[in-house]
Amino acid sequence: MDRLALDVAHLFAGGLVLVSFMLLYQDRIFGLLNIFALHALVVSVSVAWQAYIQQAPHLYITATIALVVKAFVIPVALHRIIVRLGIHREIDPVVGIGQTMLAGIGLVALSIMVMLPIAAEAGTLVREDLAFALSVVLLGLLMMISRHNAVSQVIGFMSIENGLILAATGAKGMPLVVEISVAFSILVALIVIGVFLFRIRERFDTVDVSTLDQYRGGRP
Amino acid sequence: MSEPGSLVVGAILAVPAASAALLALLPDDRTSARLNISATFLTLVAALALFVERPSPGPYLIVDDLNIAFVVLNTFVGFTTSVFSGSYIAHELETGRLTPTYLRFYHAMYQTLMFAMNLALLSNNVGLMWVAVELATLTTVLMVGIYRTHAALEAAWKYFLLGSVGIALALFGTILVYLAARSVVGEGLDAMAWNVLVERAAAFDPALLNLSFVFLLLGYGTKVGLAPLHAWLPDAHAEGPTPISAVLSGLLLNVALFAVLRFKAVMSANSGALAPGPLMVSLGLLSVVFASFMLYRRHDIKRMFAYSSIEHMGIITFAFGMGGPLANFAGLLHMTLHSLTKSAIFFCVGHIAQVKGTQQMADIRGLTVSHPVLGWSLVLGVVAIVGLPPMGIFMSEFLIVTSTFAREPVLAVVLGLSLLVALGALLLRLNGLAFGEPLGSQQPATASFVPVFAHLGLVFAAGIWLPPALVTWFQHVASRLS
């Protein structure tokens, strides 16, 4: 594999980590949606590049799914839901933005320190890709725990999935399972949006999960 | 692949899948409950046929000694639960907690869940196994939220978030396993086939395997309900329909544990890799200690038995983590008996909650007086689950504790004490529930006792006399595991 192909692949994977950071500091719901669309776009481009350099045409399908569903359909659908429910207000984070960003930097450092030595045998492309993918997964987890809002949590989860797609496509020649799992993650996303947001709306008039937390089952 | 064998495996998967589609289309609730029962019965028959005919492993599916035991247990409890579900759901319709539309959805989801669990148990491809576990998670999330109450939605949301994070970690681990295998086995399907992985694991890169196991253990461990990743479990058990609590405790937790066992086998085959045992022992022991103390503070009856499930999954994980023929044997036995006992308890609890109209233990008293059959079944179930003789769980717990004493006395003391703490908590609560002046509604229960009696009868029989064929089978599996 020539040097340029590698560098471009790393550029996209690194770009994805950067967009994950941008997700972390969004304080408005619509801004969050736009950045998530960008996140999905970067994943899609990155997967397409992998398909090109690995000469694995089936990965183009994964790239197209990511592009169409995650970069367009889901953000647009969420946008409409939010407008209809009238919940487009600011996101109040559990932890301050500054601390979240610092924690995020720590997580990226951690994943690079863990991954680079361990995956040394697996080849240069895979090694860096895995380090970046793990960073994206950990940043997504961080986002899920540092936001109370249901929309942010769904987006955090979907960004974790993007990280997993990055890892799976970086692992050269991984069988058809990638496609199945991508189809499944889309299903999850749709079910979440379709079922949960509406149900939550029906019952509580808000999608702020902290109002759910006031309930403590089983304790009088 | 031998022809009849693959037909059998095909039936185990196709029957639930086809009935899920059929049940989604059928509007009538009477027929659909019956259809649900017959479908699970057919699946059970197909699973039993595996003893006679078994296919040779393919790239996607495999049948070996270990998963036959799991599949038969899975389909058996699936069948008895569908019988219980028939009478439970009829009552829910009468009281209006469920509408016919939701019922149709419920039955379709029940069969989808059975399909997903059987697929997870039978899959040879670790990626396919992951997809199946994800499908099972998804269906149970939807069923937990089916009552659409405040509490049910919160439980479903919590379960969804924690479950999918666990599933995501497990996928990352699966990708790492593939990477470790790729350099040895080569690209393609073989590098994800479990039987190939185990055979050639000795040559894999140990560092990659170690990292992958950490992710897999945390990921699937979330689904097993191991502390500190258990937070979803009590809510999901308490707020969903009771047949689902029975299936969750009795089966789905086992399926997740089965996934961990599959990867443990890969780890053990590589001498350079981290020993998976101590990790499982510590998570298991932590769950036992934690859950047994938490049992004291429960007020909701289903929530209490959910904590007891955490405790027992901890015991089973502990036993498999200790390893060796004896501990593995005890772990298998304990898993089987726990599935039977816990689902029987949930059958009783479901009827009790319906009769009394509450799940709060403070409002339930004197069951043996007001509802003798239901009350005494619950007493028997709790006596079994806390591990008192002559019930079967006494034997498996005794085996686990004594085999641990010989190797790690300190751990055995901790485990034994926690078991006693849990016993105290459950008996204390049982005393209030079952005896004394009856409280609340005294109307007779319209219950189906056959599943309860069948399960408790089996657990009792296992405590008295284990069939030699079963013992040989479990011993064989246990020696394969270690």
HADDOCK unambig.tbl for C-alpha pairs under 7 A between the chains (distance, minus, plus):
assign (segid A and resid 118 and name CA) (segid B and resid 207 and name CA) 5.59 0.50 0.50
assign (segid A and resid 118 and name CA) (segid B and resid 208 and name CA) 5.96 0.50 0.50
assign (segid A and resid 119 and name CA) (segid B and resid 208 and name CA) 6.49 0.50 0.50
assign (segid A and resid 164 and name CA) (segid B and resid 172 and name CA) 6.44 0.50 0.50
assign (segid A and resid 168 and name CA) (segid B and resid 175 and name CA) 6.16 0.50 0.50
assign (segid A and resid 171 and name CA) (segid B and resid 179 and name CA) 6.37 0.50 0.50
assign (segid A and resid 173 and name CA) (segid B and resid 187 and name CA) 5.32 0.50 0.50
assign (segid A and resid 173 and name CA) (segid B and resid 188 and name CA) 5.85 0.50 0.50
assign (segid A and resid 174 and name CA) (segid B and resid 187 and name CA) 6.80 0.50 0.50
assign (segid A and resid 174 and name CA) (segid B and resid 188 and name CA) 6.02 0.50 0.50
assign (segid A and resid 175 and name CA) (segid B and resid 188 and name CA) 5.43 0.50 0.50
assign (segid A and resid 175 and name CA) (segid B and resid 189 and name CA) 5.63 0.50 0.50
assign (segid A and resid 177 and name CA) (segid B and resid 127 and name CA) 5.80 0.50 0.50
assign (segid A and resid 177 and name CA) (segid B and resid 128 and name CA) 6.74 0.50 0.50
assign (segid A and resid 181 and name CA) (segid B and resid 131 and name CA) 6.37 0.50 0.50
assign (segid A and resid 203 and name CA) (segid B and resid 150 and name CA) 6.92 0.50 0.50
assign (segid A and resid 212 and name CA) (segid B and resid 154 and name CA) 6.09 0.50 0.50
assign (segid A and resid 217 and name CA) (segid B and resid 151 and name CA) 6.78 0.50 0.50
assign (segid A and resid 218 and name CA) (segid B and resid 298 and name CA) 6.87 0.50 0.50
assign (segid A and resid 218 and name CA) (segid B and resid 299 and name CA) 5.54 0.50 0.50
assign (segid A and resid 218 and name CA) (segid B and resid 300 and name CA) 4.91 0.50 0.50
assign (segid A and resid 219 and name CA) (segid B and resid 299 and name CA) 6.35 0.50 0.50
